[in-house]
Amino acid sequence: MISRDELRSIAHNGIWKQNSSLAQLLGLCPLLAVTTNAVNGIMLSLATILVMALANVAVATLRNLIPHEIRIPVFILIVAALVTVVDLLFNAQLHELYVVLGIFIPLIVTNCIVLARVEAFAAKNPPLQSTLDGVFMGVGMLWTLAVLGGLRELLGSGTLLGGIDMVFPGLQPIQLLPESYPGFLLALLPPGAFILLGCMIAWKNWMDARAAARTRQKPPVAAEAMASH
């Protein structure tokens, strides 16, 4: 079993405090390459969540049976097997999206996020906690890629959820800006991705600084109790 505080800590670390994209700056290659729209970022993140959760639970279950000297090759083998399954599923069920995402699905094998969590957390913790860590780390990546992709798509073409028909046939992108909007090409190019990612990192740092300042200004509970007496 897992306590509520432990669950809250794992969720907070994955989604915000140790966010792989905004705090640890891991997996920047797919982050910058596929986020030309929100759908691409969301679907690649979902594939990564599936791989991370299954890899973490597998490693956590087998960690006492894996010799320490060969743990990294074994971890990579486990991740590679899972990525192959996900890659084949995408090719069979979402072929158009699979063509768009291209090499970045197989490259989940070498994604620093996956290997980092397997080595740093799953190899040292029970299966349940490790599974939740993989899921929430993936959720942190998901919302980051979704926001970045949405911003780039909105600024670049004035739409949102472009390519949604590749996942749900019949649905169309949402036209948020007038059709006469000429588009902002820089947002769709790699430099635009770097700029927007930098803005998101600055926003996260600002939010963390505000939270730290509020904590410092809040009087200790013990001091308040003594003052009341």
KEGUPA-13430 format. One line per field, with one value per residue: residue number from 1; residue in one letter; x, y, z of N, C-alpha, C in turn. Coordinates in Angstrom, 1 decimal, always signed. Atoms other than C-alpha are relative to their C-alpha. Layout:
<donus>
pos <- NUM;...
code <- A;...
nc1 <- X;...
nc2 <- Y;...
nc3 <- Z;...
cac1 <- X;...
cac2 <- Y;...
cac3 <- Z;...
cc1 <- X;...
cc2 <- Y;...
cc3 <- Z;...
</donus>
This chain:
<donus>
pos <- 1;2;3;4;5;6;7;8;9;10;11;12;13;14;15;16;17;18;19;20;21;22;23;24;25;26;27;28;29;30;31;32;33;34;35;36;37;38;39;40;41;42;43;44;45;46;47;48;49;50;51;52;53;54;55;56;57;58;59;60;61;62;63;64;65;66;67;68;69;70;71;72;73;74;75;76;77;78;79;80;81;82;83;84;85;86;87;88;89;90;91;92;93;94;95;96;97;98;99;100;101;102;103;104;105;106;107;108;109;110;111;112;113;114;115;116;117;118;119;120;121;122;123;124;125;126;127;128;129;130;131;132;133;134;135;136;137;138;139;140;141;142;143;144;145;146;147;148;149;150;151;152;153;154;155;156;157;158;159;160;161;162;163;164;165;166;167;168;169;170;171;172;173;174;175;176;177;178;179;180;181;182;183;184;185;186;187;188;189;190;191;192;193;194;195;196;197;198;199;200;201;202;203;204;205;206;207;208;209;210;211;212;213;214;215;216;217;218;219;220;221;222;223;224;225;226;227;228;229
code <- M;I;S;R;D;E;L;R;S;I;A;H;N;G;I;W;K;Q;N;S;S;L;A;Q;L;L;G;L;C;P;L;L;A;V;T;T;N;A;V;N;G;I;M;L;S;L;A;T;I;L;V;M;A;L;A;N;V;A;V;A;T;L;R;N;L;I;P;H;E;I;R;I;P;V;F;I;L;I;V;A;A;L;V;T;V;V;D;L;L;F;N;A;Q;L;H;E;L;Y;V;V;L;G;I;F;I;P;L;I;V;T;N;C;I;V;L;A;R;V;E;A;F;A;A;K;N;P;P;L;Q;S;T;L;D;G;V;F;M;G;V;G;M;L;W;T;L;A;V;L;G;G;L;R;E;L;L;G;S;G;T;L;L;G;G;I;D;M;V;F;P;G;L;Q;P;I;Q;L;L;P;E;S;Y;P;G;F;L;L;A;L;L;P;P;G;A;F;I;L;L;G;C;M;I;A;W;K;N;W;M;D;A;R;A;A;A;R;T;R;Q;K;P;P;V;A;A;E;A;M;A;S;H
nc1 <- +0.8;-0.7;+0.7;+0.5;-1.1;-0.9;+0.6;+0.0;-1.4;-0.4;+0.7;-0.6;-1.3;+0.1;+0.8;-0.5;-1.3;-1.1;+0.5;-1.1;-0.3;-0.2;-0.9;-1.2;-0.4;-0.3;+0.8;+0.3;+0.1;+1.4;+0.8;-0.1;+0.3;+1.3;+1.0;+0.5;+1.4;+0.2;+0.3;-1.2;-0.6;+0.9;+0.0;-1.3;+0.0;+0.7;-0.8;-1.1;+0.6;+0.2;-1.3;-0.6;+0.8;-0.3;-1.4;-0.3;+0.6;-0.9;-1.3;+0.2;+0.3;-1.1;-1.2;-0.8;-0.6;-0.9;-1.4;-0.2;-0.9;+0.6;+1.3;+0.3;+0.5;+1.3;+1.0;+0.2;+0.6;+1.4;+0.6;+0.1;+1.1;+1.3;+0.1;+0.3;+1.4;+0.7;-0.2;+0.8;+1.4;+0.2;+0.0;+1.2;+1.3;+0.0;-1.1;-0.3;-0.7;-1.2;-0.9;-0.3;-0.9;-1.2;-1.0;+0.0;+0.6;-1.1;-1.0;+0.3;-1.0;-1.2;+0.5;-0.6;+1.1;+0.3;-1.2;-0.3;+1.0;-0.3;-1.3;+0.0;+1.1;+0.5;-1.0;-0.2;+1.3;+0.9;+0.7;+1.1;-0.6;-0.7;+1.0;+0.6;-1.1;-0.1;+1.2;+0.1;-1.1;+0.5;+1.0;-0.7;-0.5;+1.2;+0.5;-1.0;+0.0;+1.3;+0.1;-0.9;+0.5;+1.2;-0.5;-0.7;+1.0;+0.9;-0.8;-0.5;+1.0;+1.3;+0.9;-0.4;+0.3;-0.2;-0.3;+0.9;+0.7;-0.9;+0.3;+1.5;+0.5;+1.2;-0.2;-0.8;-0.6;+0.8;-0.5;+0.2;-0.3;+0.7;-0.6;-0.9;-1.3;-1.0;-0.9;-1.3;-0.9;-1.1;+0.5;-0.1;-1.4;-0.8;-0.3;+1.2;+0.2;-0.9;+0.5;+1.2;-0.4;-0.7;+1.0;+0.7;-1.0;+0.0;+1.3;-0.1;-1.0;+0.7;+1.0;-0.8;-0.5;+1.2;+0.3;-1.0;+0.2;+1.2;-0.4;-0.8;+0.8;+0.9;-0.6;+0.0;+1.2;-0.4;-0.1;+1.3;+0.6;-0.6;+0.5;+1.4;+0.0
nc2 <- -1.2;-1.3;-1.0;-1.1;-1.0;+0.5;-0.2;-1.4;-0.3;+0.6;-0.7;-1.4;+0.1;+0.3;-1.0;-1.4;-0.3;+0.6;+0.1;+0.4;-1.0;-1.3;-0.1;+0.8;-0.2;+1.3;+0.4;-1.2;+0.2;+0.2;-1.1;-1.1;+0.4;+0.5;-0.8;-1.0;-0.1;+0.7;+1.4;+0.8;+0.1;+0.8;+1.4;+0.5;+0.1;+1.2;+1.2;+0.0;+0.3;+1.4;+0.6;-0.2;+0.7;+1.5;+0.2;-0.2;+1.1;+1.1;-0.1;+0.1;+1.4;+0.8;-0.7;+0.8;+1.1;-0.5;-0.4;-1.5;-0.3;+0.0;-0.5;-0.9;+0.7;+0.7;-1.0;-0.4;+1.1;+0.0;-1.2;+0.2;+0.9;-0.7;-1.0;+0.8;+0.3;-1.2;-0.4;+0.9;-0.4;-1.3;+0.2;+0.8;-0.6;-1.4;+0.0;-1.3;-0.7;+0.7;-0.5;-1.4;+0.0;+0.6;+0.7;-0.4;+1.1;+0.9;-0.7;+0.0;+0.9;-0.8;-1.2;-0.1;+0.0;+1.4;+0.7;-0.6;+0.4;+1.4;+0.1;-0.8;+0.2;+1.4;+1.0;-0.2;-0.1;+1.1;-0.1;-0.9;-1.4;-0.1;-0.2;-1.3;-0.9;+0.0;-0.6;-1.4;-0.6;-0.1;-1.1;-1.3;-0.2;-0.2;-1.4;-0.9;+0.1;-0.5;-1.4;-0.5;+0.2;-0.9;-1.4;-0.1;+0.2;-1.2;-1.1;+0.3;+0.2;-0.4;+1.1;+0.8;+1.4;+0.4;+1.4;+0.8;+1.0;+1.2;+0.8;+0.2;-0.4;-0.8;-1.2;-1.0;-1.0;-1.2;-1.2;-1.0;-1.4;-0.2;+0.7;-0.9;-0.1;+0.4;+1.0;-0.5;+1.1;+0.3;+0.8;+1.4;+0.4;+0.3;-1.1;-0.4;+1.0;-0.4;-1.3;+0.3;+0.8;-0.9;-0.7;+0.9;+0.2;-1.2;+0.0;+0.9;-0.6;-1.1;+0.6;+0.6;-1.1;-0.5;+1.0;+0.0;-1.3;+0.1;+0.9;-0.7;-1.1;+0.6;+0.2;+1.4;+0.3;+0.0;-1.4;-0.5;+0.6;-0.7;-1.4;+0.0;+0.2
nc3 <- +0.0;+0.1;-0.8;+0.8;+0.1;+0.9;+1.3;+0.4;+0.3;+1.3;+1.1;+0.1;+0.6;+1.5;+0.7;-0.1;-0.6;+0.8;+1.4;+0.8;+1.1;-0.5;-1.1;+0.3;+1.4;+0.6;+1.2;+0.8;+1.4;+0.5;-0.5;+1.0;+1.4;+0.4;-0.6;+0.9;-0.4;-1.3;+0.1;+0.1;-1.3;-0.9;+0.3;-0.3;-1.5;-0.4;+0.3;-1.0;-1.3;+0.1;-0.1;-1.4;-1.1;+0.1;-0.2;-1.4;-0.8;+0.3;-0.6;-1.4;-0.4;+0.2;-0.4;-0.8;+0.8;+1.0;-0.5;+0.0;+1.0;+1.4;-0.1;+1.1;+1.2;-0.2;+0.0;+1.4;+0.6;-0.4;+0.6;+1.4;+0.3;-0.2;+1.1;+1.2;+0.0;+0.2;+1.4;+0.8;-0.2;+0.7;+1.5;+0.4;-0.3;+0.3;+0.9;+0.4;-1.0;-0.1;+1.1;-0.3;-1.1;+0.6;-0.8;-1.4;-0.8;-0.3;-0.8;-1.5;-0.6;-0.5;-0.7;-1.3;-1.0;-0.3;-0.7;-1.2;-1.1;-0.2;-0.8;-1.2;-0.8;+0.1;-0.5;-1.4;-0.7;+0.3;+1.3;+0.1;+0.1;+1.3;+1.0;-0.2;+0.4;+1.5;+0.5;-0.3;+0.8;+1.4;+0.0;+0.0;+1.4;+0.9;-0.1;+0.6;+1.4;+0.5;+0.0;+0.9;+1.3;+0.2;+0.2;+1.3;+1.0;+0.0;+0.5;+1.4;+1.0;-0.5;-0.3;-1.2;+0.3;+1.3;+0.1;-0.9;+0.8;+0.1;-1.2;+0.0;+1.3;+0.0;-0.7;+0.7;-0.8;-0.5;+0.6;-1.1;+0.6;+1.4;+1.0;+0.7;-0.8;+0.9;-0.6;-0.5;+0.4;-1.0;-1.0;+0.5;+0.2;-1.2;-0.9;-0.8;-1.1;-1.1;-0.6;-0.8;-1.1;-0.9;-0.7;-0.9;-1.1;-0.8;-0.7;-1.1;-1.0;-0.7;-0.9;-1.2;-0.8;-0.7;-1.0;-1.0;-0.7;-0.9;-1.1;-0.9;-0.7;-0.9;-1.3;-0.4;-0.8;-1.5;-0.4;-0.2;-1.2;-1.2;+0.0;-0.4;-1.5
cac1 <- +0.0;+1.0;+0.1;-1.7;+1.4;+3.6;+1.2;+1.0;+4.8;+5.3;+2.6;+4.0;+7.5;+6.5;+4.0;+5.8;+8.8;+11.0;+9.2;+11.3;+11.0;+10.9;+13.1;+15.4;+15.5;+15.5;+14.2;+14.5;+14.9;+11.4;+10.0;+11.2;+10.7;+7.2;+5.4;+4.4;+0.9;-0.7;-1.9;+1.6;+2.9;+0.0;+0.2;+4.0;+3.6;+1.0;+3.3;+6.1;+3.8;+2.9;+6.6;+7.7;+4.9;+5.5;+9.3;+9.3;+7.0;+9.2;+12.4;+11.0;+9.8;+13.0;+15.5;+16.7;+17.4;+19.4;+23.2;+24.3;+27.1;+24.8;+21.8;+22.0;+22.0;+19.2;+17.2;+17.7;+16.7;+13.4;+12.7;+13.5;+11.1;+8.3;+9.0;+8.9;+5.4;+4.2;+5.8;+4.0;+0.7;+1.0;+1.8;-1.2;-3.8;-2.7;-0.7;-1.0;+0.1;+2.8;+4.2;+4.1;+5.9;+8.4;+11.6;+10.7;+8.6;+11.6;+13.8;+11.9;+14.4;+17.2;+15.0;+16.8;+13.5;+12.8;+16.3;+16.7;+13.5;+14.3;+17.8;+17.0;+13.6;+12.4;+15.6;+15.3;+11.5;+8.6;+6.5;+3.5;+5.5;+7.6;+4.5;+3.0;+6.4;+6.5;+2.9;+3.2;+6.6;+4.9;+2.0;+4.4;+5.9;+2.3;+1.1;+4.3;+4.3;+0.6;+0.9;+4.0;+2.5;-0.8;+1.1;+3.2;+0.2;-2.0;+0.8;+1.9;-1.4;-4.2;-5.7;-5.7;-5.7;-4.5;-4.2;-6.9;-8.5;-5.5;-6.6;-10.4;-11.5;-14.2;-13.0;-11.5;-9.1;-10.5;-10.0;-9.4;-8.0;-9.6;-8.9;-7.2;-4.5;-1.3;+0.5;+3.7;+6.3;+8.9;+6.6;+6.6;+10.3;+12.9;+14.0;+10.4;+10.2;+13.3;+11.9;+8.5;+10.2;+12.4;+9.3;+7.6;+10.8;+10.9;+7.2;+7.8;+10.8;+8.7;+5.9;+8.4;+9.9;+6.5;+5.7;+9.0;+8.4;+5.0;+6.5;+9.1;+6.6;+4.3;+5.0;+5.9;+3.0;+5.0;+5.7;+2.0;+1.0;+3.5;+2.3;-1.3;-0.4
cac2 <- +0.0;+3.6;+6.5;+9.6;+11.8;+9.5;+9.6;+13.3;+13.6;+11.3;+13.2;+16.7;+15.6;+14.2;+16.9;+20.0;+19.9;+17.5;+18.1;+16.4;+19.2;+22.3;+21.4;+18.5;+19.5;+15.9;+14.6;+18.0;+16.5;+15.1;+18.0;+20.5;+18.4;+17.0;+19.9;+21.7;+21.0;+19.8;+16.5;+15.3;+16.2;+14.6;+11.3;+11.0;+11.7;+9.0;+6.5;+7.6;+7.3;+3.7;+2.8;+4.4;+2.9;-0.7;-0.3;+1.0;-1.8;-4.4;-3.1;-2.7;-6.3;-7.7;-5.4;-7.9;-10.5;-8.2;-8.1;-4.6;-4.8;-5.4;-3.4;-0.7;-3.1;-5.0;-1.8;-0.8;-4.2;-4.0;-0.5;-1.5;-4.4;-2.2;+0.5;-2.1;-3.1;+0.5;+1.3;-1.7;-0.6;+2.9;+1.6;-0.8;+1.4;+5.0;+4.7;+8.3;+9.7;+7.0;+8.4;+12.0;+11.1;+9.0;+8.1;+9.7;+6.7;+4.2;+6.9;+6.6;+3.8;+6.4;+9.0;+10.2;+10.6;+6.8;+5.6;+8.2;+7.2;+3.5;+3.9;+6.6;+5.4;+2.0;+0.2;+1.3;+1.2;-1.2;-1.9;+0.2;+3.4;+2.8;+2.5;+5.7;+7.5;+6.5;+7.6;+11.0;+11.7;+11.0;+13.3;+16.1;+15.6;+15.4;+18.7;+20.4;+19.1;+19.8;+23.4;+24.0;+22.4;+24.3;+27.6;+26.9;+25.8;+28.8;+31.3;+29.6;+28.8;+30.1;+26.7;+24.2;+20.4;+20.2;+16.6;+15.4;+13.6;+11.2;+10.0;+10.5;+10.5;+13.0;+15.6;+18.8;+21.4;+24.3;+27.6;+30.1;+33.0;+34.4;+32.4;+35.5;+35.2;+35.0;+32.8;+33.4;+31.1;+31.4;+29.7;+26.5;+26.5;+25.1;+28.6;+29.4;+26.2;+27.2;+30.7;+29.4;+26.7;+29.3;+31.3;+28.3;+27.6;+31.2;+31.0;+27.9;+29.5;+32.5;+30.4;+28.5;+31.8;+33.1;+29.9;+30.0;+33.7;+33.0;+30.1;+32.4;+35.1;+32.6;+32.7;+29.3;+27.5;+27.1;+30.8;+31.6;+29.2;+30.8;+34.3;+33.3;+32.2
cac3 <- +0.0;-0.5;+1.9;+0.7;+1.5;-0.5;-3.4;-3.3;-3.2;-6.2;-8.2;-7.3;-8.2;-11.6;-12.6;-11.3;-9.0;-11.1;-14.4;-17.0;-19.6;-17.4;-14.5;-15.6;-19.3;-20.4;-23.8;-25.5;-28.9;-29.3;-27.2;-29.8;-32.9;-32.6;-30.8;-34.0;-32.8;-29.6;-30.9;-31.9;-28.4;-26.6;-28.5;-28.2;-24.4;-24.1;-25.8;-23.4;-20.3;-21.4;-21.8;-18.5;-16.4;-17.8;-17.7;-14.1;-12.8;-14.7;-13.3;-9.8;-9.8;-11.1;-9.4;-6.9;-9.6;-11.9;-11.2;-10.4;-13.0;-16.0;-14.8;-17.5;-20.5;-18.9;-18.3;-22.0;-23.1;-21.2;-22.4;-26.0;-25.9;-24.6;-27.2;-30.0;-28.9;-28.7;-32.1;-33.7;-32.1;-33.4;-36.9;-36.9;-35.3;-36.0;-39.1;-40.3;-37.0;-36.9;-40.2;-38.8;-35.5;-37.5;-35.7;-32.4;-31.3;-31.6;-30.0;-26.7;-26.1;-25.7;-24.1;-21.0;-19.1;-19.3;-18.4;-15.7;-13.8;-14.3;-12.8;-10.2;-8.9;-10.2;-9.3;-5.7;-4.9;-4.9;-8.0;-7.1;-6.3;-9.4;-11.6;-10.2;-10.6;-14.3;-14.8;-13.1;-14.8;-18.1;-17.1;-16.4;-19.9;-21.4;-20.1;-21.1;-24.6;-25.0;-23.9;-25.9;-29.0;-28.5;-28.2;-31.3;-33.3;-32.3;-33.0;-36.2;-37.9;-35.7;-35.0;-32.1;-32.3;-35.8;-36.9;-34.5;-37.5;-37.5;-34.0;-34.2;-37.9;-38.6;-36.1;-37.4;-35.9;-33.9;-35.8;-32.9;-35.0;-38.2;-41.3;-42.7;-40.0;-42.0;-39.4;-37.5;-39.1;-36.4;-33.9;-36.1;-36.5;-34.0;-32.8;-31.9;-29.9;-28.0;-27.3;-26.1;-24.0;-22.4;-21.6;-20.0;-17.9;-16.8;-15.8;-13.7;-12.0;-11.2;-9.8;-7.6;-6.4;-5.5;-3.6;-1.7;-0.8;+0.6;+2.7;+4.1;+5.0;+6.7;+10.5;+12.0;+13.7;+17.0;+17.1;+16.6;+19.4;+21.8;+20.8;+21.5;+25.1
cc1 <- +0.9;-0.8;-0.4;+1.2;+1.0;-0.5;+0.1;+1.4;+0.4;-0.7;+0.6;+1.4;-0.1;-0.6;+0.7;+1.4;+1.2;-0.5;+1.1;+0.4;+0.3;+1.1;+1.3;+0.6;+0.5;-1.0;-0.4;-0.2;-1.4;-0.9;+0.0;-0.4;-1.4;-1.1;-0.4;-1.5;-0.2;-0.2;+1.3;+0.7;-0.7;+0.2;+1.4;+0.2;-0.7;+0.8;+1.1;-0.5;-0.2;+1.3;+0.6;-0.7;+0.4;+1.5;+0.3;-0.5;+0.9;+1.3;-0.1;-0.3;+1.2;+1.3;+0.9;+0.6;+1.0;+1.3;+0.3;+0.9;-0.6;-1.4;-0.4;-0.3;-1.3;-1.2;-0.3;-0.7;-1.5;-0.7;-0.2;-1.1;-1.4;-0.2;-0.3;-1.5;-0.8;+0.2;-0.9;-1.5;-0.4;-0.1;-1.2;-1.2;-0.1;+1.1;+0.4;+0.8;+1.4;+1.0;+0.5;+1.1;+1.3;+0.9;-0.1;-0.7;+1.1;+1.0;-0.4;+1.0;+1.2;-0.4;+0.6;-1.0;-0.2;+1.1;+0.3;-1.0;+0.2;+1.2;-0.2;-1.2;-0.4;+0.9;+0.2;-1.3;-0.9;-0.8;-1.1;+0.5;+0.7;-1.0;-0.5;+1.1;+0.1;-1.2;+0.0;+1.2;-0.5;-1.1;+0.6;+0.5;-1.2;-0.5;+0.9;+0.0;-1.3;-0.1;+1.0;-0.5;-1.2;+0.4;+0.6;-1.0;-0.9;+0.8;+0.3;-1.1;-1.4;-1.0;+0.5;-0.5;+0.1;+0.5;-0.8;-0.7;+0.8;-0.3;-1.5;-0.5;-1.4;+0.1;+0.9;+0.6;-0.9;+0.7;-0.2;+0.3;-0.7;+0.8;+1.0;+1.3;+1.1;+1.0;+1.3;+1.0;+1.0;-0.5;+0.0;+1.3;+0.7;+0.3;-1.2;-0.3;+0.9;-0.5;-1.2;+0.4;+0.7;-1.0;-0.7;+0.9;+0.0;-1.3;+0.0;+0.9;-0.7;-1.1;+0.6;+0.5;-1.1;-0.4;+1.0;-0.1;-1.1;+0.3;+0.8;-0.7;-1.0;+0.6;-0.1;-1.2;+0.4;+0.0;-1.4;-0.6;+0.6;-0.6;-1.4;-0.1;+0.7
cc2 <- +1.2;+1.1;+1.2;+1.0;-0.5;+0.2;+1.4;+0.5;-0.5;+0.8;+1.4;+0.0;-0.2;+1.1;+1.3;+0.1;-0.5;-0.2;-0.2;+1.0;+1.4;+0.1;-0.8;+0.2;-1.2;-0.2;+1.3;-0.2;-0.3;+1.2;+1.1;-0.4;-0.3;+1.0;+1.1;+0.2;-0.8;-1.5;-0.9;-0.1;-0.9;-1.5;-0.6;-0.1;-1.2;-1.3;-0.1;-0.4;-1.6;-0.7;+0.1;-0.7;-1.5;-0.3;+0.1;-1.2;-1.3;+0.0;-0.1;-1.4;-0.9;+0.5;-0.8;-1.2;+0.5;+0.4;+1.4;+0.4;+0.1;+0.7;+0.9;-0.7;-0.7;+1.0;+0.4;-1.1;-0.1;+1.1;-0.2;-0.9;+0.7;+1.0;-0.7;-0.3;+1.2;+0.5;-0.8;+0.4;+1.3;-0.2;-0.7;+0.8;+1.5;+0.3;+1.4;+0.8;-0.7;+0.6;+1.4;+0.0;-0.6;-0.7;+0.2;-1.0;-1.0;+0.7;+0.1;-0.9;+0.8;+1.3;+0.1;+0.0;-1.5;-0.6;+0.7;-0.5;-1.5;-0.2;+0.7;-0.4;-1.5;-1.0;+0.0;-0.1;-1.1;+0.2;+1.1;+1.5;+0.3;+0.3;+1.4;+1.1;+0.1;+0.7;+1.5;+0.8;+0.2;+1.1;+1.4;+0.3;+0.3;+1.4;+1.0;+0.0;+0.5;+1.5;+0.6;-0.2;+0.8;+1.4;+0.2;+0.0;+1.3;+1.2;-0.2;-0.1;+0.5;-1.0;-0.7;-1.4;-0.4;-1.4;-0.9;-1.1;-1.3;-0.9;-0.3;+0.5;+0.7;+1.3;+0.9;+1.0;+1.1;+1.3;+1.1;+1.4;+0.0;-0.8;+0.9;+0.2;-0.6;-1.0;+0.6;-1.2;-0.4;-0.9;-1.5;-0.5;-0.3;+1.2;+0.5;-0.9;+0.3;+1.2;-0.3;-0.9;+0.8;+0.8;-0.8;-0.3;+1.2;+0.2;-0.9;+0.5;+1.1;-0.5;-0.6;+1.1;+0.6;-0.9;+0.0;+1.3;+0.0;-0.9;+0.7;+1.0;-0.6;-0.2;-1.5;-0.3;+0.0;+1.4;+0.6;-0.6;+0.7;+1.4;+0.0;-0.2;+1.2
cc3 <- +0.0;+0.8;-0.9;-0.2;-1.0;-1.4;-0.5;-0.3;-1.4;-1.1;-0.1;-0.6;-1.5;-0.8;+0.0;+0.5;-0.9;-1.5;-1.0;-1.0;+0.6;+1.1;-0.3;-1.4;-0.7;-1.2;-0.8;-1.5;-0.5;+0.4;-1.1;-1.4;-0.3;+0.5;-1.0;+0.1;+1.3;-0.1;-0.1;+1.4;+0.9;-0.3;+0.3;+1.5;+0.5;-0.3;+1.1;+1.4;+0.0;+0.2;+1.4;+1.1;-0.1;+0.3;+1.5;+0.8;-0.3;+0.8;+1.5;+0.5;-0.1;+0.6;+0.9;-0.7;-1.1;+0.6;-0.2;-1.2;-1.4;+0.0;-1.2;-1.3;+0.2;+0.0;-1.5;-0.7;+0.3;-0.6;-1.5;-0.4;+0.1;-1.2;-1.3;+0.0;-0.2;-1.5;-1.0;+0.2;-0.7;-1.5;-0.4;+0.2;-0.3;-1.0;-0.5;+1.0;+0.2;-1.0;+0.4;+1.2;-0.4;+1.0;+1.5;+0.9;+0.4;+0.9;+1.4;+0.7;+0.6;+0.7;+1.5;+1.1;+0.5;+0.8;+1.3;+1.1;+0.3;+1.0;+1.4;+1.0;+0.0;+0.6;+1.5;+0.8;-0.4;-1.3;-0.1;-0.1;-1.3;-1.1;+0.0;-0.4;-1.5;-0.6;+0.2;-0.7;-1.4;-0.1;+0.0;-1.4;-0.9;+0.0;-0.6;-1.5;-0.6;+0.0;-1.0;-1.5;-0.3;-0.3;-1.4;-1.1;-0.1;-0.6;-1.5;-1.0;+0.5;+0.4;+1.3;-0.4;-1.5;-0.1;+0.8;-0.8;-0.2;+1.2;+0.0;-1.4;+0.1;+0.8;-0.8;+1.0;+0.4;-0.6;+1.1;-0.5;-1.4;-1.1;-0.8;+0.7;-0.8;+0.6;+0.4;-0.1;+1.1;+1.1;-0.4;-0.3;+1.3;+0.9;+0.8;+1.1;+1.1;+0.8;+0.9;+1.2;+1.1;+0.8;+1.1;+1.2;+0.9;+0.9;+1.2;+1.1;+0.8;+0.9;+1.2;+0.9;+0.8;+1.2;+1.2;+0.8;+0.9;+1.2;+1.0;+0.8;+1.0;+1.4;+0.4;+0.9;+1.5;+0.5;+0.2;+1.2;+1.2;+0.1;+0.6;+1.5;+0.7
</donus>
